[in-house]
Amino acid sequence: MKYKFRSAFCMACALLLVGAAFAMTWTSPKGFLTDDAYIDKSLPDENFGTEEILWVTSEGGDPQREAWLSFLTPDMISALNIKSIDEIASATLRVYAKEVESPGEVKLHFYNEWFPEDIMVWEHGLEYDPEIDGVVDISDEGWYEIDATSLVKKAVLECKDCPFSAVLVAKGDASVGFASKEDPEGNGPVLKVTLDR
């Protein structure tokens, strides 16, 4: 009986090790986020591409400020050797709330191209995918994680050879300032992707 238990225990351990060997997690390095900016409806011609804070604000559900983030899809695909979106088990966008003027929910949307942070303005705003790819409830300052699995799958399907963008849009009357890649404390957005092969 003792040997049967030991054999079953060893087999369970082996299965766990095999499972671990086929799971791979990648965290975006510095430089993977190539551009970030926010745009402001009340200042339609002004550019905020070098700001340390990315503002997202809505009034009565009407977006007033949106944050845009552009990532290098080919670098992610190469680092993980992604062959199919079926391999993507999960993805998370980590953002740091530096200022919370009004707590509330922030939505994540997909845009299938890169944008130039140095000339991005509200007046020439781009049309992102209206489908919501993730939601996070911001209550206070600190780190938050947004489920970005569907967004990353879209990026792999639609932007294999080009960058893709994530768009943060506030709901209701929320107003939150997230740390940008220019944040002096290094709390800019980070993307984490886990594969299950």
C-alpha positions in Angstrom: 0.0 0.0 0.0 2.9 2.3 0.9 4.4 1.8 -2.6 1.2 2.5 -4.4 0.8 5.8 -2.5 4.4 6.7 -3.3 3.9 5.8 -7.0 0.7 7.9 -7.2 2.4 10.8 -5.4 5.4 10.7 -7.9 3.1 10.6 -10.9 1.1 13.7 -9.6 4.4 15.6 -9.1 5.5 14.7 -12.6 2.2 15.9 -14.1 2.6 19.2 -12.2 6.1 19.6 -13.5 5.0 18.9 -17.1 2.2 21.4 -16.8 4.6 24.0 -15.5 7.0 23.3 -18.3 4.4 24.2 -20.9 3.3 27.4 -19.2 5.3 30.5 -20.1 4.8 34.1 -18.8 6.3 37.1 -20.4 6.4 40.6 -18.9 6.9 43.5 -21.3 10.4 45.1 -21.1 11.2 48.8 -21.1 10.7 50.1 -24.7 7.9 47.6 -25.5 5.5 50.5 -24.8 6.6 52.8 -27.6 4.1 55.7 -27.3 1.6 56.9 -24.8 -0.5 60.0 -24.6 -3.8 61.3 -23.5 -6.2 63.5 -25.5 -8.5 66.2 -24.1 -11.9 67.1 -25.5 -11.8 70.6 -24.0 -8.3 71.2 -25.5 -8.8 69.6 -28.9 -5.6 71.0 -30.5 -3.2 70.3 -27.6 -0.8 67.4 -27.4 0.0 65.6 -24.1 2.4 63.0 -25.4 5.2 63.9 -23.0 3.2 64.1 -19.8 4.0 62.0 -16.7 0.3 61.3 -16.2 -2.3 59.8 -18.6 -5.7 61.2 -17.8 -9.0 59.4 -18.4 -12.1 61.3 -17.6 -15.8 61.1 -18.4 -18.8 63.2 -17.5 -22.2 61.5 -17.5 -20.6 58.7 -19.5 -19.3 61.0 -22.2 -15.5 60.7 -22.5 -13.6 64.0 -21.9 -10.1 62.6 -21.8 -8.7 59.3 -23.1 -5.4 57.6 -22.6 -3.7 55.8 -25.5 -0.9 53.2 -25.3 1.0 51.7 -28.3 2.9 48.4 -28.0 5.2 46.4 -30.3 3.3 43.3 -31.3 6.2 41.7 -33.3 8.4 41.8 -30.2 5.8 40.1 -28.1 5.1 37.4 -30.7 8.9 36.8 -31.1 9.6 36.6 -27.4 6.8 34.1 -26.8 7.1 32.3 -30.1 3.3 32.6 -30.5 1.9 30.3 -33.2 -1.8 30.6 -32.4 -4.1 32.7 -30.3 -5.2 29.5 -28.7 -1.9 29.4 -26.9 -2.7 32.7 -25.0 -4.0 31.6 -21.6 -4.2 35.1 -20.2 -2.9 38.7 -20.5 -2.9 41.5 -18.0 -2.3 45.3 -18.4 -0.9 46.7 -15.1 -1.4 50.4 -14.6 -0.6 52.7 -11.7 -3.2 55.2 -10.6 -1.2 58.3 -9.5 -4.2 60.6 -9.0 -7.8 59.8 -8.5 -10.0 62.9 -8.9 -13.2 60.8 -9.0 -13.2 57.0 -8.4 -15.0 54.7 -10.9 -14.6 52.3 -13.7 -12.2 52.5 -16.6 -12.7 50.5 -19.8 -10.1 49.0 -22.1 -10.4 49.1 -25.9 -8.4 47.9 -28.8 -7.0 49.9 -31.7 -5.3 48.0 -34.5 -2.5 50.4 -35.3 0.2 52.6 -33.8 -0.3 56.3 -33.2 2.3 59.1 -33.0 2.4 60.4 -29.4 4.0 63.7 -30.3 1.1 64.8 -32.6 -1.9 63.0 -31.1 -4.7 65.4 -30.3 -8.5 65.0 -29.7 -9.4 66.9 -32.9 -7.7 64.2 -35.0 -8.7 61.3 -32.7 -8.7 57.8 -34.0 -11.6 55.4 -33.9 -10.9 52.4 -31.6 -12.8 49.2 -31.5 -16.1 49.9 -29.6 -16.0 46.4 -28.0 -14.9 46.5 -24.4 -11.9 44.2 -23.8 -11.6 44.8 -20.0 -12.8 46.9 -17.1 -11.2 47.9 -13.9 -12.7 49.7 -10.9 -10.4 52.4 -9.6 -11.0 53.4 -5.9 -7.7 54.8 -4.8 -4.1 55.4 -5.8 -1.9 52.3 -6.5 -1.4 49.4 -8.9 -4.3 47.9 -10.8 -4.6 45.0 -13.2 -6.9 44.9 -16.2 -7.7 41.6 -18.0 -6.3 42.2 -21.5 -6.6 38.7 -22.8 -9.0 39.5 -25.6 -7.1 42.6 -26.5 -3.8 40.7 -26.9 -5.5 38.0 -29.0 -6.8 40.7 -31.3 -3.3 42.2 -31.5 -1.9 38.8 -32.6 -4.6 38.3 -35.1 -4.7 41.8 -36.7 -1.2 43.3 -36.0 1.4 40.6 -36.4 3.8 42.9 -38.2 2.8 46.2 -36.7 2.2 47.8 -33.3 -1.2 47.8 -31.7 -2.8 50.2 -29.2 -4.8 50.0 -26.0 -7.2 52.8 -25.2 -8.3 53.6 -21.6 -11.8 55.3 -21.4 -13.5 56.3 -18.1 -17.1 55.3 -17.4 -19.8 57.5 -15.7 -18.1 60.4 -14.0 -14.8 58.8 -13.2 -11.5 60.8 -13.5 -8.2 59.0 -13.0 -4.6 59.9 -13.8 -2.3 56.9 -14.6 1.5 56.9 -14.6 2.9 57.2 -18.1 6.1 55.8 -19.5 7.7 59.1 -18.6 6.9 58.6 -14.9 10.1 59.4 -12.9 9.4 56.5 -10.5 9.2 54.0 -13.3 5.5 53.1 -12.8 4.5 53.1 -16.4 2.1 50.6 -17.9 3.2 47.0 -18.1 1.8 44.1 -20.2 2.0 40.5 -18.9 1.2 37.6 -21.2 0.9 33.9 -20.2 0.9 31.1 -22.7 -0.4 27.5 -22.1 1.0 25.0 -24.5 
